[in-house]
Amino acid sequence: MEPVVGVDTGGTFTDFVVLDAQGLRIYKVPSTPEDPSAAVEQGLQDLGLKDRATLLHGTTVGTNALLERRGGRVVLLTTAGFEDVLRIGRQTRERLYDLFYRRPPDLVPPERRIGVRERTGPDGTVVTPLTADEVERVRRLVQAHDPEAVAVVFLFSYVNPAHEQAIRAGLEDLGVPIFLSSEVFPEYREYERTVVTVLNAYLAPVMQGYLRRLQARVGGHLRVMTSTGGTVPAERAVREPIQTLLSGPAAGVLGARFLARRAGFDRLITLDMGGTSTDVSLIDGDVTVTQDVSLGGLPIGIPMIDVRSIGAGGGSIAWVDTGGALRVGPQSAGADPGPVCYGRGGREVTVTDAHLWLGRIHPAFFRAGRMRLYPDLTEAALRRMAIRLGLSSEALAEGIVEVANASMERALRVISVERGYDPRDFVLFAFGGAGGLHACTLAARLGIQTVVSPPHAGIVSALGTLVAEPIWTYSRSLLVREDEVDDAVLQQVVRRLVEQGMAVLRQESIPAEDVRVTCFLQVRYLGQSYELLVPFGGDLRVALAAFQEMHRRRYGFERTDRPREVVGVHVRLTAPAARPEVPTLPWDPASEQAARLGETLLVHEGHRHRVRLYDRSALRAGAALEGPAAVFDATATFFLPPSWTARVDTSGHLIASPA
């Protein structure tokens, strides 16, 4: 079989999962933030797979370009009079009580926002024609700005796209990529449609440059992970880079779902803690998809897996604010220089340094002994910071871990309690290199009775790219009351969207019989500003009942005196993906003794404990551990606190619970 490689580029490490004739293999290399493709090339060279593998890639290149405001030079064409939609937005303050808050700069400055004399009405009729003279005038203005991309957002183009298509035809000879809102995001709400289209154009030059470099470095066939949990060809990711904004976190959720099902769990809260950030999500049978996502102060609008990210990772830097409070993140030491203990020149204490000093990470067993750590450097850096704060090194280290825990606990409550779910009904599925160090403490605070740590927890996101199914999504706005539409009308809209998608799938040589179609409706109460996405199986009454239940769970109430409105239709086409066979462990309870690496002292909640150290690769099914214990493998560390126990199942999962 042709080798398939799942790759996840993180802030500290780049992870690889290989599926080939030899089975399933894993590998990690340090990330190269200045050019992430260099780390991918290095890993494939080390594995002997350069130029001869299909690469499935999760990336944060688009996310970083948005957050750091380093996208392409964009010209925005709008209906005359709507040039400032991007600036006006929703007139909301992101930080309501911050008197010194300054919103990030607009993606397109005023001088590159051009009003076009044209207009289409809400029913699709032309109010002001787009003349040839106007197209030529706009063409000269665009050319004078020398853009890297052009975004076109005309009023009501999602009903009638003729004017957007005409302006593209008039500008095509400029040799610049042109993105139409009627193709990128054909939905109502002028501001959100403008943001999505502009953002797509803004990211396109960055993503195109990165993917071309990556393709040149690695060869082979390249597919890119999307925020909805699927993979698309690299050329589509260049055309629709906005689809990749939550690429890496989405892969982690899919990897967690795949492994959790093997362990018999289908209701889980995921905790993915890497070197730079922590991502949390909730899976109730299947992943949760939402359109209520903001990033970099902008509403993204397109469907994405519901993931909440916070700047608290192993490499997050501890610092003191102007009020004297200890803070952790969002600044990260990243891969270079990394935490102080990496010995690469880092001088600022991180969460990883705190865990090392407290004894939860052991320098002899970090990454299974493949990477050297320098505890003396960490001790000196901790002492310097502790003296400034008037604390002991021990108190500072525990304080750093506690601040990180508090941030993660808030995020976990947002995606569970604030969504109407009781976290006690779920297991906490912890992965990423550092997730297992915090999982049991967080579970105890939320009342969760079971923590699951999968085998090779540090590469779950890379595994997620491997098991992700190719997905295509299409949508159309409707804006009709429930008494103005019936099943036949909705099914006709669905058929048109499916036909649109199938035409694309035929170009990729995917058989129609292999494609799974899933439909959703956007529904709200009449008069509401925002809607919920509910499944649609062909019966509107069932979908409306599902909306009532979802609204009650999300907001605590439902209305029976208010008509409901179908805002839009979404269709998702899914093709099958590889399903790797994860090895089954033999039954050997005595392996608990064979896996022991020794003992050491560990600090937990102000007390010193003698803790057992375990080599996870030597544990077999049936092994039982008692806390305090630390379990190490080549990708992650798991900390089992006092008064907790854990067992190993046949899939290699550590399943922990309070004693």
Secondary structure as UniProt FT lines:
FT   STRAND          4..9
FT   STRAND          13..20
FT   TURN            21..22
FT   STRAND          23..30
FT   TURN            33..34
FT   HELIX           36..47
FT   TURN            50..51
FT   STRAND          54..58
FT   HELIX           61..67
FT   TURN            68..69
FT   STRAND          74..79
FT   TURN            80..81
FT   TURN            83..84
FT   HELIX           85..88
FT   TURN            89..90
FT   TURN            96..97
FT   TURN            99..100
FT   HELIX           110..112
FT   STRAND          113..116
FT   STRAND          119..120
FT   TURN            122..123
FT   STRAND          126..128
FT   HELIX           132..145
FT   STRAND          149..153
FT   TURN            155..159
FT   HELIX           162..171
FT   HELIX           172..174
FT   STRAND          178..180
FT   HELIX           181..184
FT   HELIX           190..218
FT   STRAND          221..225
FT   TURN            227..228
FT   STRAND          230..233
FT   HELIX           234..239
FT   HELIX           241..244
FT   TURN            245..246
FT   HELIX           247..262
FT   TURN            263..264
FT   STRAND          267..273
FT   STRAND          278..284
FT   STRAND          289..290
FT   STRAND          294..295
FT   TURN            296..297
FT   STRAND          298..299
FT   STRAND          304..305
FT   STRAND          307..310
FT   TURN            314..315
FT   STRAND          316..320
FT   TURN            322..323
FT   STRAND          326..332
FT   TURN            334..337
FT   HELIX           340..342
FT   HELIX           351..358
FT   TURN            363..365
FT   HELIX           366..369
FT   HELIX           375..389
FT   HELIX           393..415
FT   HELIX           417..419
FT   HELIX           423..425
FT   STRAND          427..431
FT   TURN            433..434
FT   HELIX           435..446
FT   STRAND          451..453
FT   TURN            455..456
FT   HELIX           457..459
FT   HELIX           460..467
FT   STRAND          469..481
FT   HELIX           482..484
FT   HELIX           487..507
FT   TURN            508..509
FT   HELIX           512..514
FT   STRAND          516..525
FT   TURN            526..527
FT   STRAND          532..535
FT   HELIX           540..555
FT   STRAND          564..574
FT   TURN            589..590
FT   HELIX           591..594
FT   STRAND          596..604
FT   TURN            605..606
FT   STRAND          607..615
FT   HELIX           616..618
FT   STRAND          624..626
FT   STRAND          629..632
FT   STRAND          637..640
FT   TURN            642..643
FT   STRAND          644..648
FT   TURN            650..651
FT   STRAND          654..658
//
